[in-house]
């Protein structure tokens, strides 16, 4: 029996919202290539996106259709809410063949269904949708008029339901467990890879009440010279004495990600680290004070910039983004960004990961919160001390 993460009524509500935007754009069919969007609309959940798959949403009042590799259609029957005939598998002889492509078969299926004409919206900025896939799809549907429909679903996703927020609260508990594990295991002489193993155990099994999922971004621990670069991976390097270690971790439940970044100091804290940490934490307090419904995203970033300017610091990159359901390689929703120029007006139900990282010459500091915009302000879903954790 299918155990959906959400009530069927919620999936139908999401579908109605998508179709309303399709009607506004005069689209007859929407092709969804973003894996997180596919999951959001159908519930389908599987590690099958390394071969082409898409979800089709016709404007007419029909259920969506998941199309992917035939062997993965069985997973669709176990995870997607639609009737079985709306879970469609392309044949195995189209997998990774030089003389044919899955999109040849998918285009023919769409044409046979009668959906190959008119205005078709398609997500072009999707990680697993290749230029070759698009070329073969459009060649197979010569009578269609294609329109770029990136972020149509993403913007609907940016306002979370109570049920989604419930998963994010659980994910936050796992994020806290991951940082606690990091504080416990990281010490001079410990290998980075061994620390990651402990952290990942906490991310997956950090609660006896629910399971953790794989995180869309891997755990990031930045010590030594790597601490000046925000997205380095771990190795067998051993932590040294008196290192400042930046941690960017997360918890994920039913694909919903809550991020949590903190900083660990091994040994005595240098004055420059302490001063920068003070500025970052004060900046986070300003961000939280600024976030409420009706506020413009760029004004939240301005509140942070005003604080760090007093300390003589500067940060060029954005300080936050919308977060929710996610698959590798990214947990951001690609909609709201807390940065200069983003005029998005915040709404109740938006969930933001605000990450205040300062990457200096040979060391770095990170502090983040996963933040829910409420009816009259905001709430941090994680509850964990922000101060730099000193471990002697």
Secondary structure, 3 states (H helix, E strand, C coil): CCCCCCCHHHHHHHHHHHHHHHHHCCCCEEEECCHHHHHHHHCCCCCCCCCCCEEEEECCCCCCEEEEEHHHHHHHHHHCCCCHHHEEEECHHHCCCCCCCHHHHHHHHHHHHCCCCEEEEECCCCCCCCHHHHHHHHHHCCCEEEEECCCHHHHHHCCCCHHHHHHHHHHHHHHHHHHHHHHHHCCCCCEHHHHHHHHHHHHHHCCCCCCCCCCCCCCEEECHHHHHCCCCCCCCCECCCCCEEEEEEEEEECCEEEEEEEEEEECCCCHHHHHHHHHHHHHHHHHHHHCCCCCEHHHHHHHHHHHHHHCCCCCCCCCEEEEEEEECCEEEEEEEECCCCCCCECCCCCEEEEEEEEECCCCEEEEEEEEEECCCCEEECCCCCCCCEEEC
